[in-house]
């Protein structure tokens, strides 16, 4: 195993995905990488007051500021890339904003046309607390909102929506240190992008942002051809996780549950109807995010449930 270091610079950061991006680092399966990423907006300087405009890497960003792509030698379409989060350390400040733009949520709450409301956080990675400028504190549980591979289709692709076949802006708070996210490989060498650090987030990311921050993430990158699912899924401290993404929340929910029933049937060696019955006893359905044009739902089979 080789340990690599990849910092966020103008040369190693992109705000779209593309299979045509040259890799900024090439690793072998089993290698680890310490990846530095800017916050989602690519801030180069700390805000001193909530919502203050400070210099950013991209003056007019098209999407999240993502570090990569990282090439994993030997990755081929049809295989799976495992991204294991060994450690995640947030930067020392972060921000949250809600309102001021039209989304289904802000329209429903009557907040689409109001001035956006900003929060500014001091983050202490040692104590695990984020303190907002008004005084409230939140325990940190850092994870990356965006972990995805280059889509197979040509051209540039927005970082905003999550994709079942490529990952991306998943925004799943379960993906803390100790988790492995499995992504279907779409192009040779996978071309992995990472970023959108979140010091903390509730299920749903209901306001459209979490505690957005820079992040230093240590990951191990593995390849596999024998995973139980061909779609994005994860193994986390909380349990096994499957996902659904769709503009229709019913479809997203059905997709997440469909994948979980498939996985559970394989684990227990039972038919799908029996797997669904077991799922009804133990599996949790959670709204991952409602912020990114595409609803996200994840199903969680808690660790140790049903003896698997």
Secondary structure in CASP SS format (residue, H / E / C, confidence):
PFRMAT SS
TARGET T0000
AUTHOR 0000-0000-0000
METHOD secondary structure of the structure
MODEL  1
X C 1.00
X C 1.00
X E 1.00
X E 1.00
X E 1.00
X E 1.00
X C 1.00
X C 1.00
X C 1.00
X C 1.00
X C 1.00
X C 1.00
X E 1.00
X E 1.00
X C 1.00
X C 1.00
X E 1.00
X C 1.00
X C 1.00
X C 1.00
X C 1.00
X C 1.00
X C 1.00
X C 1.00
X E 1.00
X E 1.00
X E 1.00
X C 1.00
X C 1.00
X C 1.00
X C 1.00
X E 1.00
X E 1.00
X E 1.00
X E 1.00
X E 1.00
X E 1.00
X C 1.00
X C 1.00
X C 1.00
X C 1.00
X C 1.00
X E 1.00
X C 1.00
X C 1.00
X C 1.00
X C 1.00
X C 1.00
X C 1.00
X C 1.00
X C 1.00
X C 1.00
X C 1.00
X C 1.00
X C 1.00
X E 1.00
X C 1.00
X C 1.00
X C 1.00
X C 1.00
X C 1.00
X C 1.00
X C 1.00
X C 1.00
X C 1.00
X E 1.00
X E 1.00
X E 1.00
X E 1.00
X E 1.00
X E 1.00
X E 1.00
X C 1.00
X C 1.00
X C 1.00
X C 1.00
X C 1.00
X C 1.00
X C 1.00
X E 1.00
X E 1.00
X E 1.00
X E 1.00
X E 1.00
X E 1.00
X E 1.00
X E 1.00
X E 1.00
X E 1.00
X E 1.00
X E 1.00
X E 1.00
X E 1.00
X E 1.00
X E 1.00
X E 1.00
X E 1.00
X E 1.00
X C 1.00
X C 1.00
X C 1.00
X C 1.00
X C 1.00
X H 1.00
X H 1.00
X H 1.00
X H 1.00
X H 1.00
X H 1.00
X C 1.00
X C 1.00
X C 1.00
X C 1.00
X C 1.00
X C 1.00
X C 1.00
X E 1.00
X E 1.00
X E 1.00
X E 1.00
X E 1.00
X E 1.00
X E 1.00
X E 1.00
X C 1.00
X C 1.00
X C 1.00
X C 1.00
X E 1.00
X E 1.00
X E 1.00
X E 1.00
X C 1.00
X C 1.00
X C 1.00
X C 1.00
X E 1.00
X E 1.00
X E 1.00
X C 1.00
X C 1.00
X C 1.00
X E 1.00
X E 1.00
X E 1.00
X E 1.00
X E 1.00
X E 1.00
X E 1.00
X C 1.00
X C 1.00
X C 1.00
X C 1.00
X C 1.00
X C 1.00
X C 1.00
X E 1.00
X C 1.00
X C 1.00
X C 1.00
X C 1.00
X E 1.00
X E 1.00
X C 1.00
X C 1.00
X C 1.00
X E 1.00
X E 1.00
X E 1.00
X C 1.00
X C 1.00
X C 1.00
X C 1.00
X C 1.00
X C 1.00
X C 1.00
X C 1.00
X C 1.00
X C 1.00
X E 1.00
X E 1.00
X E 1.00
X E 1.00
X E 1.00
X C 1.00
X C 1.00
X C 1.00
X C 1.00
X C 1.00
X C 1.00
X C 1.00
X E 1.00
X E 1.00
X E 1.00
X E 1.00
X E 1.00
X E 1.00
X E 1.00
X C 1.00
X C 1.00
X C 1.00
X C 1.00
X C 1.00
X E 1.00
X C 1.00
X C 1.00
X C 1.00
X C 1.00
X C 1.00
X C 1.00
X C 1.00
X E 1.00
X E 1.00
X E 1.00
X E 1.00
X E 1.00
X E 1.00
X E 1.00
X E 1.00
X E 1.00
X E 1.00
X E 1.00
X E 1.00
X E 1.00
X C 1.00
X C 1.00
X C 1.00
X C 1.00
X C 1.00
X C 1.00
X C 1.00
X C 1.00
X E 1.00
X E 1.00
X E 1.00
X E 1.00
X C 1.00
X C 1.00
X E 1.00
X E 1.00
X E 1.00
X E 1.00
X E 1.00
X E 1.00
X E 1.00
X E 1.00
X C 1.00
X C 1.00
X H 1.00
X H 1.00
X H 1.00
X H 1.00
X H 1.00
X H 1.00
X H 1.00
X H 1.00
X H 1.00
X H 1.00
X H 1.00
X H 1.00
X H 1.00
X H 1.00
X H 1.00
X H 1.00
X H 1.00
X H 1.00
X H 1.00
X H 1.00
X C 1.00
X C 1.00
X C 1.00
X H 1.00
X H 1.00
X H 1.00
X H 1.00
X H 1.00
X H 1.00
X H 1.00
X H 1.00
X H 1.00
X H 1.00
X H 1.00
X C 1.00
X E 1.00
X E 1.00
X E 1.00
X E 1.00
X E 1.00
X E 1.00
X C 1.00
X C 1.00
X C 1.00
X C 1.00
X C 1.00
X E 1.00
X E 1.00
X E 1.00
X E 1.00
X E 1.00
X E 1.00
X E 1.00
X E 1.00
X C 1.00
X C 1.00
X H 1.00
X H 1.00
X H 1.00
X C 1.00
END
